[in-house]
Amino acid sequence: MLNFHKEFCDFNKKIKLTKTKKEKILKSRNAVRDKIRTYFKDELKINIPLFKSQGSFVINTALNPKEDIEVDIDDGLYLRHVDEDSDSWPKPNEIHQDILKSLVGHTQDGCESKTSCVRVYYRKYYHLDIPVYIIKDGKAYLARTNDNSWINSDSKEFKDWFYKNRFNEQNSRIIRYLKSWRDYLDIDFTSIELTILGINCFVPNEDRDDKSLYNTLYKIINTLKSENSISKPVSPYEDLWKDLSDYQKSKRISNLEDFLDDINTALNNNSGNRASLVFRELFGECFPLKKEQEQEEIKEYTTGAKLWGK
């Protein structure tokens, strides 16, 4: 069996959000914050909102932006001009429109209202999602425009859940590999879905990211086949697959099975170079070519037959 641990670790360094790109994103994010604050203060004449970064940016699983592959960055907006009486709260559609008005002409690619956020586009390299919250009795309520309601949903709960359940740094690397595969092949998994699966199904393997990825994928596939759902581990605890058809669910599982099969093919190849080419078909040209063939005894496995030893 070939050992691709070094190549995966080098790959992780390439895809992990760099300090330079993080600073560029923060500069763009701060400019958006300033525009919104100014609009609330000067045009709406109400208390300016608070902001708090969330999502993959704060749990450090964000990937470097690439051309034609959008990376999502989340920045929560917390309203401060509302009182405890939820009957007097603004309608989610209305507050989204206020944010859109504050950002008119801010970027070339513009922005739009989505179900759970306002999305600001930056030339297809990344987009900034701005979910809107109200805090009441210590709980966060998210503006949702599809039914124009406020639902109990707290990004901090998810961050706390992540760090409580994350096994180690290898666990974070595995999530980045899953997201990179998703991005390169344009697979229909959201970042939160892959993060939840990557935490709940993580199988550690000391000094072998390649085996850990394979074994984690194996467990993810079996879990999805058994449960046919992905449950959000924090409020509102919804099934993230609830709106998918049986065909859509089956297609996503099939994509994961193909991923698993290709890893198996690569690691059991006789040639390190050919194996590298298989990985490049999964992750793109940024995956390193293996310089030396490091072969162990080859053990053939059928997809889904068993986990590799830890």
N, C-alpha and C positions, 0 to 999 in steps of 0.2 A: 504493500500500500504506500502510495506517495504521501509525503508530509508537506502540506502547504501552509503550515502555521505562520512561517515568516512572511510569506507572500500576502496572507490575509492581514497580518499586522501592518505591513507596509501599505496595503490597500486602505486600511482604516485611517492611516495618517493622511492619505490623499482625500478621502471623502469627508472626514470629520471637519466641521466648521472651523476654519482657521481664525486666528486672532485678527488678522487684517480684514477679512471679510465680515467678521462679527462687528468690528468697529464701523465698517461701511453701512451695515444693516442698522446698527444703533443710531448712526447719524441720520439715516432716512427716517427711522422710527421717531426720533426726537423731533424732527421737522414736522411730521404729521401731528404729533402731540401738541406742538406749539400752535399749529393752524387751528386745531380744534379748540384749544384753550382760548385763543383770541376770539374765535367766533362766539363761544359761549359767553365770554365777558363783554364783548363790544356789540354784538348783534342780538343775542338772546337776552343779555343782561341778567344772567343767572349764575349761580356758583359754578366755578370751573370744575370739571370732573378730575378724579384721580386716575392714574394709570398704573398697571402692574403687568410686567411681562409674564407669559405663561407658555404652556406647550413644550415642544421639543427644545426650544431655545433655553429654557430654564432647567430642564432635566438633562441637557447636554447630549441629546441624540440627534440634533439638527445636522444636516449635511451641507456641504459647500454648494452654493448655487451654480448651476451649469446652464449653458445656452440651451434654450428650447425645453428645459426641464425646470418647472417652477418649484421652488422650495417655499413651504408655508411657515410664516413667523406669526405668532399670536401675541397680541397686546391688549389686555383687558382694560375696558373703560368703566369706571365706577361713578355713577351719577351722585351728586351731592346736593341737588336742589329739591329733592323730594322728601316727604315726611313718611311717617310710619303707616299712614292710612293708604293701603294698597289701592283703594278705589280711586284715589286722586293721582295715581301714577300715570305718566304719559304712555300712550300706546307705543308698542315696539316699532311699528311701521313709521310713526311720527318721529321718534328719536333717531331712527336710521336715516330718515330724510334730512334731519338737521345735520347729522354728521356728513352726509353726502354734500350738502350745500357748503359746509365749511371747507371741503376739499376740492371744490370745483377748480379745474386747471392745475392742480398740484402736481400731477404726473402726466406724462404723455399718454399712458395707457388707461388712465382714469380709474374709477372705482365703481362698485355696485353693491347693492344690498343683497345679502344672502339670507338664508333661513335663520342662522344663529350669529351672524356677524356682518360688518361692513368690510368688504375686501378692497384693498388698494393694490394696484398692479404696478410693477416696476420692470417694464420692458421684457417680460416673460422669464426673467431670471429668478425672481421670487415675488411673493405677494405677502402683504401684511393683512392679517385678519384682525378685526377689532370687534370682539364680542362686547356687548353692553350689559352691565350688571347694576342691580340695586341691592343694598344690604339692609336687611330687616331682621331684628332680633338675633343678630350674629350670623344669619344665613344669607348666602348670595343667591339672587334670583336673576336668571338670564333672559334677555329679550329674545323672543322667538317670533319671527314674522309670519310663518306659514299659518298659524292660528291666532296671531296677534296677542300673545299671552306672555306672562312672566313665569318661568319654571325654576324650581329649586335646582341649581347646578353650580358647583363651586370648583373652579380650576385648582385652588389650593388643596382641596381634598385629594385630587388626582396626583398632584405633585407629592403630597405626603404619602399617599399609597405607593407611588413609584419607589421612593427612597426606602420605605419600610420593607418592600418586597424584593427590590433589586438585590441579586445575589452578590455581584462584584462588578468590576470594570469590564470583565469579559462579557457579562450580560449586556452591558451597554453597547459593546462592539457588535454583538450578534444582532441587536435591534438595528444598528446602522447598516449591517449587511442586508438585512431583510428589506429595509427601506430603499437601499441602493438598487437592489434587484427589482423592486417594484417600480422605481423611477425609470430605470434603463429599459425595461420591457413593457412599461406602461400597463401594469397589472392593477386591477380594480380593488386595491386595499387602501384604506385610509391609514394615516400615520398612527392615530390612536388605536385602531384595530391591531396593527402590527406590534405596537408597544405593549398592549395588553397580552397578546398571544406570546410575545417574546419574554415577558415576565412570568406569566402563569405556566408556560411550557419549557422554560429554560432548563437545559441539561448541561451542567458545567463539565469541562474536561481540561484539566490542568495542562498548560503548555500546548494545547491543540485546538485552536479556533475552528479549524476545518471540521474536526469531529464534533465539536460542540454545536456548530451550525447544523450539521447533518442530523444529529440526535434531537436537537430542538425542533427542527422541521418535522421529523418523524412523529414527535409527540404532538405538535400542532395539528398535523393531519388527522391523527387518530382522535384528538379532542374534538375537532370540528365535525368529523364524521359521526361521533357519538352525540354531541350536544346540538349540532346544527345551528349554532348561535354564538354570538360574542357578547357577553354581558359586561356593561360598564361597571367597574367595581365601586363607584361612588355615586352619589345622588346625581341624576334621578334613577340610577340603576337600570337603565333601559337596555333592551337587546339591540345592539347596533346593526344586526342583520334583519330586524323585524320587517323591513320594507322590501327585502330582496325576494325574488321568486326562487323556486326550487332549482330552476336552471341556473340562475346567477350564482347561487350558493355552490352548486355542483361545479360550475366553471372555475370558481375561485379555488376550490379544493383541488381540482385537476391541475391548475397552474402550479400549486404547491407540490403536487406529486411529480410533475415534470421537473421542477426545481430540484427536488430530492434525487430523482433519477439521474439528472445531469451531474450532480455532485458525486454520486456514486460512480458514474462512468469516469469522471476526471480522476478521482483518487485511486481508482483501480486500473488506471492506464499504465502501459509500459513505458511511456515517454512523458517526461516532465513538460516538454514543450507542447505536445499535443494536449495534455491536460490543461495547460495554461490557456490554450485557445478555447477550450470548452468553458472555462471560467470567464473568459472575455465575452463569450456569447451570452453569459448571464449578467455580467456587470459592466461590460464595455472595455474600451482600450486602456482605461486607467488601471485595470487589474494587472499587476506585474507579471512579466514572463519569468518562468523559473529558469535560473541561470545554470543550475546543476541538477542532474537527475538524482534525486534522493529516494532510492527504492528500498522498500522493505518487502517482506513476503506478501504477495498479493492475495487478498481474500475476497472472493466474489460474493456479493450480496444481491438478492432480488429486492426491488423497491418495496419497502414496508415490511420486509421479512423479520428484521431484528435490529436492535440498536447496536452500534459499535461499542466495544468495551470502553469504559471510562479510563 
